[in-house]
């Protein structure tokens, strides 16, 4: 998928082998307004599920939401802006890494990613942990898909070796 993105969109691609293990690197990349491609099992509503790879699809992640249990105004970087309508919603200024503090994203925070799956017309908010769980359990190709080699690209190494625990960071060429 990374090679296809490079050739069709002219962007740089980096496959992260450890997938979702480092939430901060995912959030930092998205904060730079750079998308991420993620293989995952898609349920009938396009949300992540765990079907051992039998429903493997790709989604593009373009943003994130962080739910905090603490006083939000104290936890937010200084250059964030409070939403005009929703009192406890803050917008982070893109590309302002000086505001990022170690520990800003704590284990108690509820992290959502904003995702678009190719067959859906809607942007969805998915729990980070649900997408991570779906991504890491991509093990087998659906037997029905192996019969239909004209419509599916199935890697010789199997999908566990190629897709499980991997994400593709996309960024602009400079």
N, C-alpha and C positions, 0 to 999 in steps of 0.2 A: 504494500500500500504506500509505503514511503517512496519507492521508486516511481510509482505512478504519479504521486503528488509532485515530485520533483520535475518530472517530464511534462505534466499537464499544466501545472500552476507556476512553475519556475521558482518554487520555494526551496529552502533548505530543510532537510529532514534528518532527525536524529532518533534512532530507535533506542529507547531506554529499556534495558534488559530487566531492571528490577520493578518495572511497572509502577504500581501505586505505593510502594513501600515508603516513599518519602513525600508526605503530603505537602511539605513546604516547597519542594521543587516544582510540584504540579501547580500550586497556587502562584508561585513567583512567575512561572512561564505564562500562565493565563493573565496575570497582572500586566505583563508586557504587551497585552492585546494579541497574543500569539495562540493559535488553536492547537489542540491535541487530538490525534486520531486514536481511538480505542477499540480494540476488538472485544466483543462481549457476546453473551447469549441474550437474544431479544425475546421477550415474552410477547403475547398477542397484542398488548398495548404498547409495545416497543420499549418498555422499561427493562432494566437488567433482571435476569433470572439465572438460575443455575441448572442447566440441562446437559452438563458435561461436554458442551461444544456442539450439540445437535442443532442448536438454533443460532449458530455463530453469525454475527453481523458486525459492521463497523459503525461507530458513531463519531461525530466531531464534537469536541468539548470546546466551548467558546467563552465560558465565564464561570463564576462561582458565587455562592452565597455562604456566609458564615453566621451561624447562630451562636450567640454568646449568652451565658447565664449571668454574667457580671454587668455592672453598670456600663452600658455600651459607650457612652461618651468618654469615659475614662480609659477604655481599652483601645479606642480608635486612634490611628495616626492623626497628627495635627492637620494634615492637608486633606483629610476626608471631609465630605460635605453631608450634612443631615438632609434627608429627603424632605421635600416640601409637603408631602401628603402623609406619609407613614412615619410616625414619630420615632420609632426605634430602628429605622432603616438608614444606613449611612452608605455613601458612595465613596469608594477609594479612588483617588486620582491615579490614572494610568501612568506608568513609567516613573513614578516617584519612589524609588527604592530607598531613599534616605529615610523615609518614614517607617520602613519595615524594621521591626524590632525582633530579635530572637525571642521566642516565647509568645509572640503575638498570636500565633495559631496554637492553642493549647489542646491537649488530648480530650478535654471536656467539651470542646466546641463541636457543634453539629455542622459539618461541611456538606454542602450540596454542590454539584456541578451542573452547569447549564449545557444540555446536550441536544443534538439533532441527529436523528437516525434517518437514513436515506429514504425509507419508505413512509415516513411520517411527515406531515405538513407542519407540525408544531414543535416549537422549542419546549423542552421539558426540564424540570429540576429533579435530579436524581440524587439520592443519598450517595455520598462518596463511597461509603463502606459497601453498599450494595453493588456498585459498579466494580469495585475492587474485588469483591467475592466472585462476581461473574467472570471477570477477566482472568483470574488465577485458576479457574477450574475448566478452562477450555482444553479438553483432552482428546476427544474423538470427533470424527466427522459423522454426521447423520448418514446411516447406510443408504438412505434414499438419494442423498446428494452425490454419493460416489457413483451411482448409476447414471447421473446426468452430467457428464464431464463437459458438455457443450455450454452449460450455463454456470458452472462453478469452477473456480480455480482452486485445486486442492494440492497443497505442497507435498512433494515426495516424502519429506521428513515427518509429515503429520502435523496437525495443528498445535499440538502441545509444544513442540519444539519451536514453532514459528510464531504462535500467537499468545500462548499462556504467559502471564506476568510481563507482557510487553505493551508499551504505548509508543506512539510516534509523535515527537515534538516537531511542529512545523514553525518555521520562522522566515521572515523576509530575507532575501539576499541583499547584502549591503555593498 
